[in-house]
Amino acid sequence: MIDDRKIKILQSIINDYIITGEPIGSRTIAKKYDLGISSATIRNEMADLEEMGYLEQPHTSAGRIPSSRGYRLYVDKLMEKKELSLDEELFIKSSIIDAALYEVDKIVRQATSLLSELTKLTCVVKVPSVRKSSIKSIQLIKVDEVNLLCVIITDTGIIKNSLLRLKGSPSVDVIEKINSILNYRLKDLTIEQINLEIINKIKMDLAGHEDIFNSIIPALYETLNDSDASDIFMEGTTNIFNYPEYNDIEKAKEILSLLNNKEYVSKLIKSDNNITIRIGDENFLPEARDCSVISAIYSLGDRPLGTIGLIGPRRINYSKVISIMSEVIKELNESLSNQSLR
């Protein structure tokens, strides 16, 4: 059982280490924090905290640093919530609103860039899966005599374009008729719901326009059948080099290798509806044992669309970062809801 005195010492060590990045000794704690006990007593308590797994002692230093377990206790029990200033809240709100003029994926990317800028961490976002989005509208637009542009808009605001090359040159009336048929048959369906029966109905509706049918269906599947792994977007990869933890070239290579693996990153930023914080070994990947990952789901109403995650060293300003993440997610969700009403 960890008593109140040990709690105060641990909290002091973590607060100091987050700021300095330097191992903390007992004398530093005795001088900076009025705990009413001697340096020798603090040193003994630090030894106990290390034995209990809350502190670690780097081989090159006499001071201690927090362990993953220490950070976990700090985040769950000891951390004081950091309130954002009014200027910070207004900056986040205005940045998201400015991006709301664009499609959903651009709004989400702007939020990713904003989070990376404000937290100085690497920000990763999993954008809405095209496969799980339903078709809101399909529009064929004549480009020239033999090419049509197929524009597909989903209910999650994703816009996909593909160019169809035809053998003949359909009239404007024919293109309008085809647009009506496609929207009648495919609106509100996901790619997984477009079965053989629906395709045959479209084929019958397009009797006499087989060349267009033979171009549209493959293009539709190719456009909407994207894999989830390709839906990962990342901002601020080089931010990790601002932390002395990654001055070691081997550690830097390890984290860069991790960030370049989309499958790993996708697993790392999994979250529930609340903000999820995983520290060190909690990330279940050996490559992330020295990382902290803070992630959250963003939604359109009650419908989860994707996940945003922040990746950095274990030594981050959790209180500030969590407050920024919460505010960005709140504004992002509001912006996405307003976008869907347009």
N, C-alpha and C positions, 0 to 999 in steps of 0.2 A: 504494500500500500504506500503511495507517495503522499507525504505530509505537506502541510502548507508552506513550510520553509523551503523544502525542495522545489515546490511549485514556483515560488517566487524567484528562486535562483535560476531554474530552467527558463522561466519567462524572460528574465533579464538577459540570459545568455542568447536566447533566440532573437530577442529584439535587437541586441547589439550586433549579432552575427549577420542578420539580414542587412543591416546598414553597412557594416565594414567589410564583410567577407573574410575576415581574419579570425583564426582560432582565438577563443576567449579564455583568459587566465583568471584565477581567483582574485588577484590584485585589481584587475580591471573592474570586476564586479564590485569589489569592496569600495573602490574609489568613486565609481559612477552612480551606484545605487545605494541608498540609505537603508540597508537591510538590518542594521543594528547588531551585526555579528562580525567576527574577525575574519581576516583573509584565510587563516588556517582552518577555521570552521567551514568557510565556503569551499575550500579545497577538499576537505573531507566529504562534504555533501556532494560535490561534483564527482568525486570518485564513486560514491554510492549511486549517483544518477547514471554514471557510465556502466556500472555493474548491472543496473536495472534495465539497461538498453535504451535510455533516453538521450545519452550523449556518446560521442565517439572521440577518440584521440588520434589525430593524424600522426603518422610516424615521425614526421619532421618537426613537430611542434609540441611544446609542453601544454598548450591550451587545448580546449575542447571545442567541438562543433556539434550541432544537433544531429541526431540520427533520424531516420525516417519515422521511427516510433515517437521521438521527441516532437517532430513537426506535426505528427498526427494528433497528439495530445494538445499541442498549441492551437491547431486549427479548430479542433472540436470543442475545447474547453476554455482556453486562455486568451485567445485573440480578441482584441477590441475591434468592433466594427468601425470601419473608416467611412465616414459620410463624405460624399463628393460635394464640392463647392457648387454654388449656383452657376458659376461660369462654366465649370466642367460639365454639368448637366445640360446647359444650353448648347455648348459646343457639340456634344454627342447628338443631341436632338436635331440641331441644324444640319449636321453632316449626314445623318440618315435621311432627313427630309429632302436635302439636295439630290440624293441618289434616287429618291422615290419617283423621279421623272422617267426613270428607265424601267427595263424589265426586271422581274424578280431576281434573276441570277446576278444582275448588276448591282441591285440593292444589297444582296447578300455579300457580294465581293467587296463592296464599299465598307460594309460592317466589318469584314475581315481585316481590311487595310487599316481601318480606324482602331480596332482592338490591338493590332500589332504596334501601331504608332503610339498609342496611349500607355500600353503596358511594357513596351520594349521586349516583348517575347515573340516567339514564332507563333503565328495564328494559322490554324488549319480549319477549313470548312468542308463539310460534306453537303453538296448542293442537292436539291430535290432529285430523286431518281426519276428519270424519264419513263422507265418501265412501269412505275407505279402511279404516274400521272395520267389523268384522263384527257382525251382530246376535247378542246373547247371549240376550235374551229380549224378548218382546212381551206386554204385559198390557193388556187392555181392562177398564176399571172403569166401572161404571154410576154416572153422576152424578145424573141424574133420568130422567124418562120418555122424553125424546127426545135426551139427550146422553150420549156415552161418552167417557171420557178414555183416550187411547191412550198408554201409557208404553213407550218403546223404550230398552233398555239395550244398549250396545255392549261389545265385549270390551276396549275401552280405557277403560271406565268412564264414558263420556259418557251422559247421560240426557236424552232428548228427549221432550217432551210435546206432544200436540195434541188438540184437542177435536173430536169427530165428532158432527155433528147428523144424526139419523136421522128417517125418516118415521114409523116405528112404535116400539114399545117391546119389545125382546127380553127374554125371561126370563133369569134367572140361569143356568139350565141351558144355554140357547143361547149365552150369552156365554162360558161355560166351554168349550163345544164349539169355538167359534170361536178361543179362545185356544190350545187344543190344536192345531188345524189350522195356525194361523199359525206357532206355534213349531216344529211338525214340518216345515213347508215352508221356513221362512226362517232358522232358527237356523244360525249360522256362515257366513251369506252376507253379502257386502257389497252395497251398493246397485247396484254395477256388475254383480253376478252375478245379480240378480233379472231374468231375461229373460222373454220372452213365454210360453215353455213353462211356467215356474214359475207365472206369473200365471194361465194357463189352468187349471192343476191346482188352484190355490186357488179359482178360479171354480167348477170342478166340485165341489170339496169343499163349497163354500158354496151349493150349489143350494137354492133356496127362500129364501135370505137375500141376494138381489141388492142390496137397498138398503144393507146393511152392506158388502158387497163394493165397491160403487160409492163408498162413503165412505172405506173403509180404504186402497185402493190409491193414490189421489191424495194422501191425507194422508201416507202412507208415503214417497212420492217427495219431497214437499215438505219433509218433516221431515229426511230423510237426504241430500238433494241440495244441501246447503249448499256455497257456494263457499269455497275456501281463504282468499280475501282477508278474509272476515268472521271468520276464526279468529285474528285478531291482537288481543292484549290488551296494554295498556301501563300502566305505573305510574311515577310520579315525573317527569312531563313538565317540571314547573317546577323540577326540580333543576338544570337547566342555568343558571338565573339566579344560582346560587351561585358561578359561575365568572366572573371578570372578562373572560374572552374574549368573553362574550356581553353585556357592558355596551353594546356597539355595537348600536344598534337594528336596523340592517340585518342584522347577523349573527344577532341573535336571531330576527328574522322569517324568515330563511332556514332556520334549524334547526327552527323551529316548523312551517314549511311542509313540511319534509321529514318530520317526525314525523307529520304529519296525512295523509301519503300512504301508505296501507297497502301498496300495490304496491311502492313504493320500499323501505319498511321491511322487507318480507318478503324482498326481494333482499339487503338489507344484512346480515341476520342468518343467511344461509346458512352452514352449517358442516359439517365432517366429524365423525368421532367424537371427536376431540380438541378441546381449546379452540383456537379460531381467533381470531387477533388481526390486524385490518386497520387500518392507520394512514394517515390523510390520503388521498393519491391512490390508494392501494391499494383504496379503497372503490368505485372505478370510476364513482361518481356525482358530478358537479360539485358538487351540493348538500352532499355529505359530505366535501369536500376538506379541511376543517379538523377533522374528527371522527376519533375512534378508536372502533372497534366490536369488542367482545369477545363471542364467541358460542360456544355449545356445544349438543350434542344431548343430550336426556334420553330415557331408554329404559325399556321394560318388558321386563326380561330382555335378550335380544339384539335386540329389535325397537324401532327408533327410533320415538318418538312425535311429537316436535316439537323446536323449537329455542328456546333462550332467548338473548337478546342484551342487552348493555349498551352504551349509546350516550352519548358525552360528548365533550369536547374532546380534542385530542391530549395535552394536559398532564394526565394522570391518574397516580395512584400504581399503576402497572401491577402491581408485585409484590404489593401488598395486595389489589388488585381480583381478580387471577387466583387468589390463594389462597382468597378468599371464594367466587368462582364455582365453583372445584373442589369445595369442601366442600358448597356448596348442591346442586350437581348430584349428588354422591355420596349425600347424604341423601335427595334427591328420588327418585333411582332406586331406592333401598332401600325407601322408603315406597310407591312405585308397585308394586313387586314384592310387598310384603306385602299391599297392597290387592287385588291380583289373586288371592291365595290365599284370600280370604274367600268 
